[in-house]
């Protein structure tokens, strides 16, 4: 069976997913959708391109819809695709509200369609190793994770567009909260957030820098920080530490890493495993996949999920939970109060 796929949204992630489909014989691209005119790489220029998602969905009747549009369309597009009989790959975050995220999960259960959420780190061998090593140490844990991006030019324009609906701590935060939740199986119980608007170029009710703390039932606590914009520091922009009573796991970046390089968001270079009272060991990740190779792996998993009928119930539950934590952080930023979960 060849999976006929419609790709909606052709920004950075949408183009990468479309290229993955183009090169994978498990898929056949039947159409591309983007609201505005866009220059595509040569590999994608031969596919039909339209600007109307609903029309393309009804006309092409794909087996799979890849949704890489802005966050506020994710839930409606996903539900429409499932109602039309298609499976769904949807970029993170799954939705912009917990209610909408649950609506997607409920529709998947009702229709029997597969929904894979774009948590690309789940397909990254280095992050898989980090999670396994951290679980081996045992909790409770301290999670120290951030991803600040000193964005300018076209990248800053993309970030400003994203912030019309979603703050950085939600857009990027769901990845790293998902990592926290994979390491500790404990329930999150409380979130405390703070944020600041550092630019007059974004809406008055939006902030481009934020951080939050999440407390878990086993005593674990997590810190996550994200900031976008030309004012952001390029010092300590990439902190990835997991600490437990028995030691720590850390990602160490090369000295020439740049916060505006998309591969920096996923590459690890070296995993340092420190065991208290024993010493430290550096695990080289020099041969790890880059951004496009990770997108290829992610879409290969989508094909497996469809063709092998993989149960994605827990996957969707995890996606709803990580989104709920990040949206609680946004609520805490805006209210100035902790949020109980």
C-alpha positions as MATLAB code, in Angstrom:
seq = 'XXXXXXXXXXXXXXXXXXXXXXXXXXXXXXXXXXXXXXXXXXXXXXXXXXXXXXXXXXXXXXXXXXXXXXXXXXXXXXXXXXXXXXXXXXXXXXXXXXXXXXXXXXXXXXXXXXXXXXXXXXXXXXXXXXXXXXXXXXXXXXXXXXXXXXXXXXXXXXXXXXXXXXXXXXXXXXXXXXXXXXXXXXXXXXXXXXXXXXXXXXXXXXXXXXXXXXXXXXXXXXXXXXXXXXXXXXXXXXXXXXXXXXXXXXXXXXXXXXXXXXXXXXXXXXXXXXXXXXXXXXXXXXXXXXXXXXXXXXXXXXXXXXXXXXXXXXXXXXXXXXXXXXXXXXXXXXXXXXXXX';
ca = [
       0.000    0.000    0.000;
       1.257    3.460   -0.936;
       0.056    6.177    1.446;
      -1.408    9.136   -0.457;
      -0.557   12.291    1.475;
      -1.712   15.915    1.400;
       0.702   18.416    2.997;
      -0.833   21.570    4.494;
       1.605   24.336    5.418;
       4.954   24.743    3.671;
       7.085   26.656    6.151;
      10.312   25.194    7.532;
       8.738   22.064    9.012;
       6.159   21.543    6.278;
       8.835   21.632    3.562;
      10.991   19.182    5.508;
       8.087   16.764    5.964;
       7.151   17.083    2.285;
      10.739   16.263    1.295;
      10.576   13.211    3.562;
       7.419   12.034    1.770;
       8.985   12.777   -1.626;
      11.972   10.533   -0.948;
      10.145    7.706    0.873;
       8.502    5.116   -1.438;
       5.908    4.406    1.270;
       4.275    7.748    0.384;
       2.859    9.499   -2.650;
       2.268   13.256   -2.386;
      -1.081   14.059   -4.020;
      -1.141   17.759   -3.190;
       0.374   20.680   -1.309;
      -1.524   23.493    0.412;
      -0.220   26.896    1.438;
      -2.224   30.057    2.036;
       0.270   32.297    0.222;
       2.610   31.953   -2.739;
       5.869   30.331   -1.737;
       9.133   29.319   -3.352;
       9.622   25.572   -3.094;
      12.730   23.417   -3.455;
      13.081   21.734   -6.883;
      11.930   18.343   -5.560;
       8.504   19.770   -4.626;
       7.827   22.024   -7.592;
       6.062   19.364   -9.652;
       3.279   18.669   -7.153;
      -0.169   20.354   -7.376;
      -0.282   23.403   -5.097;
      -3.449   25.099   -3.823;
      -4.396   27.642   -1.168;
      -7.706   26.119    0.015;
      -7.292   23.296    2.532;
     -10.967   22.244    2.684;
     -11.254   22.115   -1.106;
      -8.030   20.122   -1.515;
      -9.065   17.681    1.222;
     -12.459   17.034   -0.400;
     -11.060   16.765   -3.946;
      -7.961   14.649   -3.310;
      -9.315   12.330   -0.571;
      -5.847   11.529    0.831;
      -4.970    8.626    3.121;
      -2.873   10.941    5.290;
      -2.854   14.685    5.947;
       0.306   16.376    7.203;
      -0.622   19.557    9.101;
       2.249   22.022    9.465;
       0.213   25.232    9.504;
      -0.012   27.785   12.333;
      -1.015   26.376   15.694;
      -4.510   27.861   15.805;
      -5.573   25.736   12.792;
      -4.174   22.408   13.997;
      -7.213   21.032   15.812;
      -9.801   22.004   13.197;
      -7.653   20.749   10.321;
      -6.943   17.458   12.111;
     -10.599   16.803   12.909;
     -11.626   17.679    9.345;
      -9.025   15.263    7.973;
     -10.187   12.416   10.221;
     -13.841   13.088    9.385;
     -12.831   12.830    5.713;
     -11.277    9.405    6.370;
      -7.609   10.389    6.552;
      -4.939    9.660    9.135;
      -3.100   12.706   10.509;
       0.402   13.887   11.212;
       0.183   17.232   13.009;
       3.043   19.453   14.034;
       3.342   20.471   17.666;
       1.637   21.948   19.544;
      -1.386   19.718   18.971;
      -3.735   22.664   19.595;
      -3.882   26.042   21.315;
      -6.278   24.918   24.067;
      -6.525   21.753   26.129;
     -10.161   21.376   25.084;
      -9.173   21.380   21.409;
      -6.361   18.899   22.035;
      -8.816   16.558   23.746;
     -11.242   17.040   20.844;
      -8.574   15.747   18.456;
      -7.838   12.747   20.686;
     -11.540   11.942   21.036;
     -12.038   12.168   17.269;
      -9.127    9.774   16.725;
     -10.697    7.281   19.133;
     -14.114    7.652   17.509;
     -12.943    7.334   13.896;
     -10.098    4.864   14.410;
      -7.721    7.169   12.532;
      -4.046    7.415   13.484;
      -2.765   10.751   14.804;
       0.972   11.296   15.215;
       2.079   14.578   16.829;
       5.369   16.133   15.699;
       7.495   15.410   18.760;
      10.624   14.979   16.693;
      12.886   14.312   19.700;
      11.065   10.993   20.196;
      12.782    9.798   17.006;
      16.244   11.105   17.890;
      18.705    8.405   19.026;
      20.636   10.790   21.294;
      17.516   11.983   23.106;
      16.324    8.384   23.376;
      19.673    7.578   25.019;
      19.403   10.594   27.344;
      15.949    9.467   28.502;
      17.130    5.886   29.042;
      20.227    6.974   30.993;
      18.170    9.347   33.158;
      15.585    6.672   33.955;
      18.425    4.317   34.868;
      19.672    6.835   37.452;
      16.254    7.015   39.076;
      14.427   10.002   40.504;
      13.333   12.303   41.850;
      14.706   14.570   39.145;
      15.655   18.158   38.513;
      15.123   19.099   34.856;
      17.001   22.167   33.565;
      16.066   22.750   29.917;
      15.994   25.792   27.693;
      16.044   26.867   24.059;
      16.612   30.573   23.427;
      16.943   31.749   19.837;
      18.684   34.978   18.820;
      16.508   35.336   15.727;
      16.751   38.084   13.127;
      15.651   38.736    9.565;
      13.357   36.036    8.114;
      13.580   33.902   11.268;
      12.384   36.784   13.445;
       9.509   37.318   10.988;
       8.541   33.646   11.403;
       8.721   33.969   15.192;
       6.562   37.113   15.156;
       3.984   35.285   13.040;
       3.995   32.317   15.429;
       3.497   34.671   18.376;
       0.215   35.872   16.930;
      -1.224   32.725   18.520;
       1.415   30.945   20.622;
       4.162   32.125   23.028;
       7.630   30.522   22.850;
       7.203   28.607   26.114;
       4.268   26.731   24.554;
       5.499   26.348   20.971;
       8.922   24.963   21.947;
       8.102   23.926   25.497;
       5.917   20.954   24.586;
       9.007   19.118   23.231;
      10.953   19.413   26.452;
       8.046   18.900   28.831;
       7.379   15.708   26.873;
      10.973   14.657   27.628;
      10.449   15.396   31.336;
       7.284   13.306   31.379;
       8.983   10.399   29.598;
      11.714   10.358   32.260;
       9.443   10.600   35.298;
       6.124    8.799   35.106;
       4.826   10.944   37.985;
       1.840   13.206   37.459;
       2.448   16.963   37.126;
       0.705   18.798   39.955;
       1.563   22.521   39.717;
       3.046   25.033   37.253;
       4.520   28.488   37.945;
       5.428   30.778   35.059;
       6.885   34.218   34.346;
       7.267   36.079   31.074;
       8.260   39.438   29.609;
       7.556   41.324   26.377;
      10.927   42.522   25.066;
       9.855   44.000   21.719;
       7.360   46.587   20.478;
       7.086   44.501   17.275;
       4.776   41.967   18.923;
       1.260   42.352   20.291;
       0.857   44.106   23.623;
      -0.683   40.975   25.178;
       2.127   38.660   23.993;
       5.608   38.012   25.416;
       8.676   36.737   23.592;
      10.574   35.553   26.681;
       9.281   33.220   29.380;
      10.235   30.505   31.822;
       8.312   28.205   34.085;
       8.660   25.581   36.774;
       6.606   22.380   36.886;
       6.283   20.267   40.038;
       5.588   16.518   39.852;
       3.913   14.217   42.385;
       7.177   12.313   43.049;
       8.974   15.517   44.079;
      10.645   16.025   40.696;
      10.767   19.586   39.449;
      11.417   21.009   36.021;
      12.542   24.379   34.702;
      12.072   25.409   31.095;
      13.041   28.704   29.431;
      12.421   29.987   25.899;
      12.987   33.351   24.247;
      12.865   34.539   20.628;
      14.161   37.683   18.986;
      17.182   39.773   17.972;
      17.709   40.904   21.573;
      18.234   37.410   22.983;
      21.653   36.450   24.355;
      23.679   33.812   22.529;
      25.241   32.728   25.838;
      23.760   29.688   27.623;
      21.016   29.477   24.986;
      21.066   25.669   25.061;
      20.933   24.081   28.534;
      19.900   20.434   28.783;
      20.524   18.875   32.225;
      18.752   16.115   34.107;
      19.919   15.724   37.731;
      19.027   12.991   40.212;
      20.389   11.902   43.614;
      22.640    9.404   41.800;
      24.106   11.783   39.195;
      23.300   13.777   36.088;
      22.886   13.541   32.306;
      23.832   16.615   30.268;
      23.974   17.572   26.606;
      27.163   19.455   25.789;
      27.166   21.561   22.632;
      30.204   22.380   20.467;
      31.728   25.828   21.037;
      30.676   27.043   17.571;
      26.963   26.140   17.991;
      24.546   28.955   17.007;
      21.111   29.563   18.463;
      19.624   30.438   15.042;
      20.753   27.173   13.392;
      17.816   24.743   13.116;
      20.124   21.738   13.531;
      21.282   23.156   16.879;
      17.780   22.531   18.242;
      18.217   18.766   17.931;
      21.939   17.953   17.660;
      23.679   16.951   20.871;
      27.403   16.514   20.035;
      28.207   14.879   23.404;
      26.146   13.293   26.177;
      27.912   13.564   29.533;
      26.851   10.894   32.013;
      27.907   11.747   35.572;
      27.465    9.220   38.368;
      27.821   10.652   41.875;
      30.923    9.332   43.615;
      32.038    7.436   40.512;
      32.904    9.984   37.818;
      31.792   11.171   34.391;
      31.754    9.627   30.931;
      31.315   11.459   27.619;
      29.303    9.618   24.963;
      30.066   10.963   21.482;
      27.053   11.601   19.246;
      29.100   12.712   16.237;
      27.172   10.520   13.774;
      23.690   11.585   14.862;
      21.078   12.623   12.272;
      20.536   16.245   11.235;
      17.193   18.023   10.932;
      16.086   16.552    7.593;
      17.182   13.044    8.526;
      15.105   13.329   11.710;
      12.062   14.408    9.699;
      12.661   11.375    7.469;
      12.680    9.113   10.547;
       9.563   10.740   11.925;
       7.590   10.191    8.740;
       8.864    6.623    8.454;
       7.292    6.087   11.877;
       4.019    7.581   10.592;
       4.042    4.997    7.784;
       4.663    2.200   10.319;
       1.874    3.453   12.573;
      -0.575    3.256    9.663;
       0.625    0.063    7.989;
       1.243   -1.893   11.223;
      -1.788   -0.497   13.073;
       0.279    0.792   16.022;
      -1.806    1.812   19.038;
      -1.249    5.572   19.480;
      -3.553    6.069   22.470;
      -0.691    6.735   24.917;
       1.075    8.934   22.347;
      -1.967   11.233   22.156;
      -2.448   11.207   25.932;
       1.165   12.318   26.328;
       0.677   15.085   23.745;
      -2.391   16.395   25.564;
      -0.568   16.297   28.919;
       2.552   18.147   27.763;
       0.388   20.793   26.083;
      -1.713   21.174   29.240;
       1.439   21.835   31.287;
       2.697   24.500   28.860;
      -0.700   26.173   28.605;
      -0.858   26.222   32.412;
       2.525   27.974   32.337;
       1.096   30.584   29.963;
      -1.907   31.011   32.275;
       0.460   31.496   35.210;
       2.463   34.109   33.276;
      -0.692   36.084   32.543;
      -2.304   35.743   35.993;
       0.846   35.961   38.110;
      -0.396   32.961   40.100;
       0.597   29.273   40.305;
      -1.727   26.889   38.435;
      -2.760   23.575   39.979;
      -3.151   20.691   37.555;
];
